[in-house]
Amino acid sequence: MHIANYLEPEATEKLIHELFNADNIQDYFTAHERELKVSSFAAYITNLCRQRNMTVASTLENADIRFSYGYFLFSGKRKPSRDTVLKLAIAFGLNLEETQKLLSAAGFGGLYPKIRRDAVIIYAIQRGYTLPRTQQELANQQMTPLPDQNH
């Protein structure tokens, strides 16, 4: 399944304009069916594994997520916390833009540079830090780490 439904700002503005000018909502839905199909978080992370030639097991190991909990995430049976999504982003080696999209796919707001902890995480992501190196940077700045192993 291809995931391309977290639209760029220009595309979103175009859709808003077309929505405002639609004669009725059903015509709008029909005309933009492809853009409006938002895949589940589980499908999104499964697709990321495929794109990056990673296994679910290696992703979970790199993200320090217990396999039992992680498989519930990948099957869509559990909803992750924001910190778990960030750990997955780091494990996947996502850049900042990709991390923001992953957070959005999980239903969370993006990283915000005016929040100190988020700024440290942005700094780490921009530099391609691993999870242990990111945790160390958070500790160096006396910030709450991304939690160890989930449930």
Legacy VTK file of the C-alpha trace (Angstrom):
# vtk DataFile Version 3.0
C-alpha trace
ASCII
DATASET POLYDATA
POINTS 151 float
0.000 0.000 0.000
1.435 3.373 -0.973
1.111 6.103 1.627
1.046 9.589 0.112
-1.827 11.113 1.956
-0.119 13.543 4.284
-0.324 16.423 1.855
2.045 19.297 1.358
0.718 22.732 2.374
0.096 23.807 -1.238
-2.001 20.708 -1.930
-3.930 21.220 1.294
-4.677 24.848 0.411
-5.943 23.733 -3.010
-8.246 21.185 -1.393
-9.578 23.769 1.048
-10.304 26.139 -1.857
-12.119 23.369 -3.748
-14.046 22.381 -0.622
-15.216 25.967 -0.116
-16.389 26.100 -3.732
-18.026 22.651 -3.867
-21.749 22.516 -4.624
-22.125 19.654 -2.171
-19.869 17.597 0.048
-20.429 14.307 -1.779
-19.153 15.776 -5.066
-16.054 16.955 -3.215
-15.517 13.483 -1.709
-15.952 11.828 -5.101
-13.595 14.243 -6.868
-10.869 13.815 -4.239
-11.291 10.216 -3.164
-7.610 9.409 -3.616
-6.378 12.390 -1.584
-8.842 11.697 1.224
-7.891 8.070 1.806
-5.725 8.235 4.874
-4.069 4.967 5.713
-3.743 3.652 9.216
-0.650 4.209 11.287
0.007 0.454 11.139
-0.017 0.543 7.327
2.215 3.616 7.381
4.927 2.015 9.530
4.668 -1.277 7.655
5.260 0.654 4.449
8.257 2.416 6.016
9.763 -0.981 6.873
9.297 -2.088 3.289
10.726 1.141 1.824
13.794 0.978 4.055
14.314 -2.786 3.669
13.941 -3.242 7.419
12.202 -6.017 9.288
9.619 -5.365 11.970
11.918 -7.118 14.464
14.947 -4.956 13.631
12.838 -1.798 13.720
11.475 -2.673 17.153
14.925 -3.569 18.428
16.405 -0.282 17.175
13.464 1.609 18.718
13.812 -0.212 22.068
10.190 -1.355 21.879
9.191 -4.750 23.250
8.276 -7.146 20.471
4.885 -8.048 21.948
3.859 -4.384 22.155
5.463 -3.556 18.805
3.574 -6.231 16.951
0.341 -4.760 18.316
1.446 -1.410 16.820
2.227 -2.968 13.452
-1.078 -4.846 13.427
-3.077 -1.749 14.360
-4.306 -3.207 17.651
-2.578 -0.565 19.794
-2.147 3.182 19.443
1.360 4.438 20.182
2.309 7.299 22.478
3.981 10.334 20.940
7.326 9.231 22.401
6.923 5.762 20.882
6.341 7.371 17.481
9.513 9.412 17.961
11.455 6.267 18.860
10.179 4.621 15.676
11.150 7.692 13.622
14.680 7.497 15.001
14.839 3.738 14.408
13.731 4.243 10.799
16.347 6.980 10.364
13.720 9.510 9.284
14.603 13.115 8.617
12.644 15.929 10.278
10.007 16.232 7.550
9.414 12.484 7.535
9.230 12.479 11.348
6.597 15.218 11.275
4.561 13.145 8.794
4.888 10.053 10.982
3.670 12.016 14.005
0.737 13.281 11.958
-0.074 9.768 10.760
-0.278 8.694 14.407
-2.550 11.616 15.255
0.008 13.768 17.076
1.262 17.283 16.583
4.706 17.777 15.169
7.921 18.562 16.937
8.044 22.210 17.907
11.411 23.975 18.248
10.151 26.349 20.966
9.699 23.378 23.313
13.127 22.556 24.730
12.721 18.771 24.718
11.381 18.851 21.163
14.315 21.081 20.168
16.777 18.472 21.478
14.963 15.742 19.542
14.939 17.871 16.375
18.672 18.459 16.847
19.265 14.711 17.195
17.099 13.795 14.207
18.771 16.400 12.012
22.138 14.874 12.855
20.987 11.287 12.303
21.549 10.224 15.910
20.665 6.698 16.965
18.230 6.199 19.822
20.995 5.697 22.437
22.767 8.869 21.244
19.450 10.781 21.303
18.792 9.528 24.842
22.269 10.687 25.859
21.651 14.133 24.373
18.368 14.392 26.283
20.166 13.370 29.496
22.953 15.882 28.842
20.311 18.599 28.673
18.516 17.241 31.751
15.418 16.408 29.711
13.050 13.501 30.168
14.299 10.621 28.006
12.155 8.770 25.525
10.819 5.937 27.710
12.674 2.617 27.842
10.827 -0.436 26.525
7.082 -0.079 26.230
4.532 -2.224 28.041
LINES 1 152
151 0 1 2 3 4 5 6 7 8 9 10 11 12 13 14 15 16 17 18 19 20 21 22 23 24 25 26 27 28 29 30 31 32 33 34 35 36 37 38 39 40 41 42 43 44 45 46 47 48 49 50 51 52 53 54 55 56 57 58 59 60 61 62 63 64 65 66 67 68 69 70 71 72 73 74 75 76 77 78 79 80 81 82 83 84 85 86 87 88 89 90 91 92 93 94 95 96 97 98 99 100 101 102 103 104 105 106 107 108 109 110 111 112 113 114 115 116 117 118 119 120 121 122 123 124 125 126 127 128 129 130 131 132 133 134 135 136 137 138 139 140 141 142 143 144 145 146 147 148 149 150
